[in-house]
């Protein structure tokens, strides 16, 4: 079970997420985030998130990459996001290095 509470002020729209965040909820959460518009300064407050799955970690990493701030992100989620970003970086370097070898041939 999960829920989202919207808190708006002059600077930010804070979406306080609580409970379990798993793949089944991501479509709805994506809609909530998108409904704030591209110009909004959206903050996902994750203080009360208790459980995430891999799809949720991917979603949160993508949100952060697109400019959404993650506030009160539990350490284990931050670590998983970091590991995901490290894997992506290694994959991009591998692809880039492979492209360079092809161009040098």
Beta strands, then each sheet from edge to edge (+ up, - down):
strand 1: 2-8
strand 2: 13-21
strand 3: 42-52
strand 4: 69-71
sheet 1: 1+ 2- 3- 4-
end
